[in-house]
Amino acid sequence: MQEAIILVGGKGTRLRPLTNHTPKPLLDVAGSSFIRHQVAKLVDAGIEHLVFATSYLAALFEEEFRDFSQDLKISYAVEEVPLGTGGAIRNAGRLLRGGADAPVLVLNGDILSGVHLRGILAHHEATEADVTLHLTRVADPRAFGLVPTDESGRVLSFLEKPKTPAEIVTDQINAGCYVFRRSVLDAIPGDREVSVEQETFPQLVAGGGRVFGHVTDDYWRDLGTPLAFVHGSADLVTGRATSPLVGPPAEALIHPTATVDATARVTGGSTIGPHAVIGPRVVVDRSIVGANVTVAEGAQIHESVVDHDSSIGSESFLREVVVGCHSHVGAQNELPAQLRLACGIRIPSLGVRMSGTATACPTAH
């Protein structure tokens, strides 16, 4: 039996307020919850048993997959106290069914990747590895831990984020996808917090374990920040990234129940959710507009997320903004980049401007 674990226990704090009530992997990306895109890839790779390593709002994952009818057995391992990446993997490993030498695929729940899963499994088998890591190359590795390998692909070390140019010895980084030999996974301590990146993997390398890198140039994006989240969704719609759940490349993915005025422009891989209403002359570019959202005439939304049951007033301008659910942005606001509006916030017309207006101040009484 081919088995996999997906790590979905994080609180997704960098994506708040979107994750205030929804775990990050359950947020909608290109028309489906992100976790469903990952599960579809696992099914395509021949995985027969999947364990979700859950913690934050754990019950919502079982609710999401209550109607799941494909040929895949799903189990849930709840993390009652923080266990780190290694501890979460070990906790989920209790529910695996394979033997000591069986390969176990492990995915981070917030990585959008084009890596061929059957390919990394085959590489793991061919090298008789204890652990195989998917490694990707990045143009600027300063924000990542580095993973140099030798000519055979064997991992030499795990290095902290480089602080000087001399410390950048490779452009290869950990891409958040692993294959474990089951016996190696079972050896992770199960009674305390463990980091695979800082403890498990370095100890294996130091002890002579067979740790190999599977290096690819496939699409890869960490969806942990609002802008990355928006771009990942848009890349799936436009075909730069792929998922079995997304159709042919398109400029936009508009739900059949949404209403989009003929004069509006929805571009850049934007998604428009169920029962949303997009008014005349509206521009939505490379953005996510959730269910039951109303966008009034002449508003512009660029590289932003407007969560469900919110409204954007006429002639308002948003760029790189997150609008929480059940919020209202009045007419003629200009919201600055990186702004996040909490759920339920109401901004009056002309309440936030980056440029001045000729509107008179109210008379004091």
Secondary structure, 3 states (H helix, E strand, C coil): CCEEEEECCCCCHHHCCCCCCCCHHHCEECCEEHHHHHHHHHHHCCCCEEEEEECCCCHHHHHHCCCCCCCCEEEEEECCCCCHHHHHHHHHHCCCCCCCCCEEEEEECCEEECCCHHHHHHHHHHHCCCEEEEEEECCCHHHCCECCECCCCEECCCECCCCCHHHCCCCEEEEEEEEEEHHHHHCCCCCCCCCHHHHHHHHHHHCCCCEEEEEECCCEEECCCHHHHHHHHHHHHHCCCCCCCCCCCCCEEECCCCEECCCCEEECCEEECCCCEECCCCEEECCEECCCCEECCCCEEECCEECCCCEECCCCEEECCEECCCCEECCCCEECCCCEECCCCEECCCCCCCCCCCCCCCCCC
